Structures are given as C-alpha cells and as structure tokens.
Amino acid sequence: MKQARSIALPTVLALSLAACSGGGGGSGGGQMYVTSCSLGCTNGLGGNQVSCGIINTFQNQEIGVLFAAPVDFSSVNKSSFQVFDVSTGTVPPGSFLIDPNNPHRLVFRPKLTFDPQGNPVFGFSPNATYQIKVPGTAQSDPPPYVESVGSKENQSRLLCTIITDQGLIDPVPGDPKASVFVDTINPVSGQITKGVPANGATNVHSATKITIVFDDLMNLGTIVIPATGLAPFITVKVDPDGNVSDPSDQVPIQGLWSFSVNQVGLTTSAVFTPSAGLPSAGSNLASPRKIVVNIPNTVVDLVGNPISNAGNWVFVPEVVLFPPATLPPGGEQFTDQSNMDAKRTGADWGESQPGRLLPGLGGGSGRLGDLIVRQGETLSLTTGPTAATGTLTFAANPVFGDQIIINGVTFTFDIQIPVQSFLAHTLTHAVNVLNASPDLLVAVAKYEMSDSNTILVTYKLNGSVGNSFTLGVAPASVAALSGLTLSGGTDAVPYAAPDIITNFDFQANPGTVPPPIQVANGEFEFATIEIQNGGTLVASGNKPLRLMARGR
C-alpha cells in the first residue's frame, strides 16, 4: 500500500529541500527573492542571480521554487515563470500551483494527458532541453515578475537549463493500491448509501455505478481505452450461482468506463456504468447471484508498477421482484385475438387463418420498443455519430511569438509556423504543420482552411470524445476561438434493456439483460410511435432519418 503523497527526489535534492522547507529560507527583511528550488538552486539573497545544481532530470518531474516570502498567485503566469523548449521555442503544457503546505513554494507541474488509446503523454518531451527563467529586478529583466503577497517583486533572476533524460519518476513510490466502491439500498426504507466499500457488500443498488480509486497516477491504457470506453483488463461479471470459486459460469455485464486523473491529489479513478443496471440477486436467498469485479496485476502505474492488491471484489446486488407472466394452457393457439398486443404488432394474429400467426404489414423489427414524446417535450434523435469541430478565426496576420495552442500543444509563429506576407499563406503553412505533427495530442484531429482567415479543426473520430479537445491562443488577440474546446461531437444513440426487443438468450445468461443497441445508420425501428400534441421530435446527424413503427 502506498503512503507517500509526493514525488520522490534524488537524495541530494531531498536533503536540499528538507533544509529549507521550514518557512521559506529566510525573511530577507521583507524582500522577495529565490532561496532554493528542486533543481538544487543557489540562494538569491541580495538579488544575486540563481543557478541550478541539477541539470539531468525526469520527464515528469515538477519544478518547485522556494521564495523568501509567500507568493501572490495572481502574479504567476508563463511570463513571470518561463519554461520553454530550447530547440523549438515551444512552451510545454503544464500548470502552476502554490504548495498547500508552504505558501513560499511555487510549483510548475508538467501536464499529464492521455491519447485515445490511454497512453500517457507528458508535458515535457523525453531527452529534450528546457530553459527555466524567473525574471528578477536586480538583473533589469523586463516585467512581469513573481510577487509576494505584500506586492514585493522578485529581485533574483533564476536561470537554469535542464535535460529530461532520466526517464520517469514514480509520483507515489511503490506499488499502487485499488479501492472499489458501490451504492447500497435499504430494502425496507429504500434509502441509498453512496460510496460503500464493495467487497462483501450486500443489497447493492441495481442502478449503482462501480467506482475504482487508485492511490497513484496510473497508466490509463491498462484501465480504460478512452476512445472506446472499454477496459482492456478489468472485468465486471455476474456469477449466477454465487459460487465465485468456479468462474466458468460467470457472464460479463455490459457497460462503459469513464475516468478522471487528479494530478494534485495523485489519484486515478475509473467508473463503470452498467448499460442496464445490475441483475437481481434472484429468488434463491441462500445462494444469491454475485457481482465479481476483477482487477488483475496487468493494471499498472505510470512507471509500470502493478497494483499490490490484484484480485476479485465480490458483492451481492439487491433483490428485484418481477411480476409473473402467465401463458395460456398449451401456449398461444392464435384462435382469437384476446392476447394480441394490437398496439405493438403488425402480424396477422389468426385473423385470416385461425390458429396461425402470419406476417402482416410490419414496419421494421420494433426492436427499440416504444417511442413516446409527451406534451411539451422535445426529443432529439441522432441518426449517426458526428465529429466535434472548432475554428480559429484571425483578424490579422500573426507576428513573431504569437502562439496557437492545439490540445495543450503550443505552436509558435515564425518558429514552427512560418509567417508569410499574406494571412492566407501563413494559415496554409499552419494547416500543413498541424496535419504533419507527430504529436499524438495534435494528430487526433485534421486541419483545413474553411475561409482565407479561418482554420477549421475536426476531430478524426466521430462521437462526443472529441468535445474535450482544447483550443487556445496567446495572446488572446491572435485569433477568435469558436470555443475553448471543440463542440458538436455526438455519439450513436444507445437503447438499453429492458426497453429493447432482441433475441437475447436469457436462459444462457441468467439474471442479465441484453446489451444496448447502438443506432448509427439512421434506422429507428420502434414498436410504436406516439407524439402527443405539443411534443416535438427532432432529428440530426450524418445519416438520413428512417423512422419505422411495427404496431398497427
């Protein structure tokens, strides 16, 4: 089990920080200057320029700078604390924060993101050289400066160069640990209790989500594939007879995974949402059905450490009672229409030939169940998944140093993107550079000019996954953005049991329900369609709408 909650540092660096962690390294008479840093910095007392003793560092290493006075966070930006790639001039994506345990300590934390397959993408590139500069007044650096809460400007310039050639550092040393939580329900009062440890839990609510929390930053691709919402190794299954020692009869439960990564708290969470809830515990209370969540040791953290408590988490779902269904003696004979569901069938129910069920004027399979749009409601049907898009519109030709920030990756004009005499020519080069970028964060989208002054960005995969792709510029006057993220990405519409009609084998899959049906071709086959007066049905998507009803 992991106990540490901070990044492990080389021994000499750890001793350096320990020596100055008390309160900022000296008051300096109310002055503001650098006293130390996580790169083995010299002391900037009296405005002396600060240099670093550590050059070779880790690709995911945060940079902490200790000042003589508490830092005013509003003064911190990429100009008052500069980090850039020496060879390309690009600014690595990352964030600033004040150490919650020491207001004198300012931290630059490189951004951690994941590509569509879940592979980690770090703010610092491997084997790259970066310059870190914190401007100081004593060296006549131009403002802005990092300031103290008393509005004192930093006196001592910090100027260091680092090389990210030491691989990765484990943010939480050792093997990670997983914890699993569910929601339970009181069978008498119906009260729901959230966040109950899953292992051994009973009366787990049928509509619960299953939450797994890892006490480390994990290699996300071993937990969930962001592009699909599926887990490559973790399984959630129902054990029909409750004997989990014999897994041969266990059946997977359909559903999708989502995730969140907390770089501040150094945790990773994964949430499983069953497509149609959990099955009932069944009527055999002596041996109820059980849900088995298996997390194998192929789930690892960023540096490849497997989880320390791999295995099964087992719990019992709530008992859900279903009303009995009674068939006529000997089964339906089709001699009359007393059992016919006229609203949902188009078949000839023994009407032309008593005793026989014959095809009628059906309108599709009816597999999506009933469609009802009530008075005052607006229902939107998506005929097929659509891609997220966004635009950057330029009012003038960019100048040297202007930047566009594509999904956290910075491109600087006249460094990576040549500036031409005319805006349209400059943007043509920009589009070519973006489309040729090997960076996986950028390569998930395609780029084109939709006008002489506008770059259109389209996420390559259809679906809402593209709506989290970010856009940015620096300064803000460089271009007008359609939004901070792409938008308009929609998923195929899922229809989940028990509303759908399928040939699902319930006998072979006891206690479970059919997997959801995804409509991606525009064909909506309902059993009935009822649009009440004042109700509105809207269709959108990249496929033509074909709306069918099977009932009479």
Residue, then its C-alpha position, 0 to 999 in steps of 0.5 A: m500500500k502506498q503512503a507517500r503523497s509526493i514525488a520522490l527526489p534524488t537524495v541530494l535534492a531531498l536533503s536540499l529541500a528538507a533544509c529549507s522547507g521550514g518557512g521559506g529560507g529566510s525573511g530577507g527583511g521583507q524582500m522577495y527573492v529565490t532561496s532554493c528550488s528542486l533543481g538544487c538552486t543557489n540562494g538569491l539573497g541580495g538579488n544575486q542571480v540563481s543557478c541550478g545544481i541539477i541539470n539531468t532530470f525526469q520527464n515528469q518531474e515538477i519544478g518547485v521554487l522556494f521564495a523568501a516570502p509567500v507568493d501572490f498567485s495572481s502574479v504567476n503566469k508563463s511570463s513571470f515563470q518561463v519554461f520553454d523548449v530550447s530547440t523549438g521555442t515551444v512552451p510545454p503544457g503544464s500548470f502552476l500551483i502554490d504548495p498547500n503546505n508552504p505558501h513560499r513554494l511555487v510549483f510548475r507541474p508538467k501536464l499529464t494527458f492521455d491519447p485515445q488509446g490511454n497512453p500517457v503523454f507528458g508535458f515535457s518531451p523525453n531527452a529534450t532541453y528546457q530553459i527555466k527563467v524567473p525574471g528578477t529586478a536586480q538583473s533589469d529583466p523586463p516585467p512581469y515578475v513573481e510577487s509576494v503577497g505584500s506586492k514585493e517583486n522578485q529581485s533574483r533572476l533564476l536561470c537554469t537549463i535542464i535535460t529530461d533524460q532520466g526517464l520517469i519518476d514514480p509520483v507515489p513510490g511503490d506499488p499502487k493500491a485499488s479501492v472499489f466502491v458501490d451504492t447500497i439500498n435499504p430494502v425496507s426504507g429504500q434509502i441509498t448509501k453512496g460510496v460503500p466499500a464493495n467487497g462483501a457488500t450486500n443489497v447493492h443498488s441495481a442502478t449503482k455505478i462501480t467506482i475504482v480509486f487508485d492511490d497513484l497516477m496510473n497508466l490509463g491504457t491498462i484501465v480504460i481505452p478512452a476512445t472506446g470506453l472499454a477496459p482492456f483488463i478489468t472485468v465486471k461479471v455476474d456469477p449466477d450461482g454465487n459460487v465465485s470459486d468456479p468462474s466458468d459460469q460467470v457472464p460479463i455485464q455490459g457497460l462503459w468506463s469513464f475516468s478522471v486523473n487528479q494530478v494534485g491529489l495523485t489519484t486515478s479513478a475509473v467508473f463503470t456504468p452498467s448499460a442496464g443496471l445490475p441483475s437481481a440477486g434472484s429468488n434463491l436467498a441462500s445462494p444469491r447471484k454475485i457481482v465479481v469485479n476483477i482487477p488483475n496485476t496487468v493494471v499498472d502505474l505510470v512507471g509500470n508498477p502493478i497494483s499490490n492488491a490484484g484480485n476479485w471484489v465480490f458483492v451481492p446486488e439487491v433483490v428485484l421482484f418481477p411480476p409473473a407472466t402467465l401463458p395460456p394452457g398449451g401456449e398461444q393457439f392464435t384462435d382469437q385475438s384476446n392476447m394480441d398486443a394490437k398496439r405493438t404488432g403488425a402480424d396477422w394474429g389468426e385473423s385470416q387463418p385461425g390458429r396461425l400467426l402470419p406476417g402482416l404489414g410490419g414496419g421494421s423489427g420494433r426492436l427499440g420498443d416504444l417511442i413516446v414524446r409527451q406534451g411539451e417535450t422535445l426529443s432529439l434523435t441522432t441518426g449517426p455519430t458526428a465529429a466535434t469541430g472548432t475554428l480559429t478565426f484571425a483578424a490579422n496576420p500573426v507576428f513573431g511569438d504569437q502562439i496557437i495552442i492545439n490540445g495543450v500543444t503550443f505552436t509558435f509563429d515564425i518558429q514552427i509556423p512560418v509567417q508569410s506576407f499574406l494571412a492566407h499563406t501563413l494559415t496554409h503553412a499552419v494547416n500543413v504543420l498541424n496535419a504533419s505533427p507527430d504529436l499524438l495530442v495534435a494528430v487526433a484531429k485534421y486541419e483545413m482552411s474553411d475561409s482565407n482567415t479561418i482554420l477549421v479543426t475536426y476531430k478524426l473520430n466521430g462521437s462526443v470524445g472529441n468535445s474535450f479537445t482544447l483550443g487556445v491562443a496567446p495572446a488572446s488577440v491572435a485569433a477568435l476561438s469558436g470555443l475553448t474546446l471543440s463542440g458538436g461531437t455526438d455519439a450513436v444513440p444507445y437503447a438499453a434493456p429492458d426497453i429493447i426487443t432482441n433475441f437475447d438468450f436469457q436462459a444462457n445468461p441468467g439474471t442479465v439483460p441484453p446489451p444496448i443497441q447502438v443506432a448509427n445508420g439512421e434506422f429507428e425501428f420502434a414498436t410504436i410511435e406516439i407524439q402527443n400534441g405539443g411534443t416535438l421530435v427532432a432529428s440530426g446527424n450524418k445519416p438520413l432519418r428512417l423512422m419505422a413503427r411495427g404496431r398497427 
